Amino acid sequence: MATSGAEELARWVSAFNTSPSEATFDVYSARNEEPWPQLLYYGDDEGAKDVAARLIRDIGYEPLHAGALR
């Protein structure tokens, strides 16, 4: 196999696994801070990354593209 297991998973997109508990809305809003926290997403599939960015925005985070897995 020429790729790692993580690279195979990243063929889709990875997101939501990078959100620390400090960035949950209850914790973040209690601090009365703005802007809302960013959520990283990364991967190699452009279509999947577009969907991930929309989903991230839809739930209130600011999407932050971290590039390809490599």
Buried (B, 14 or more C-beta within 10 A) or exposed (E): EEEEEEBEEBEBBBBBEBBEEEBEEEEBEEEEEEEBBBBBBBBBBEEBBEBBBEBBEEEEBEBBBBEEBE
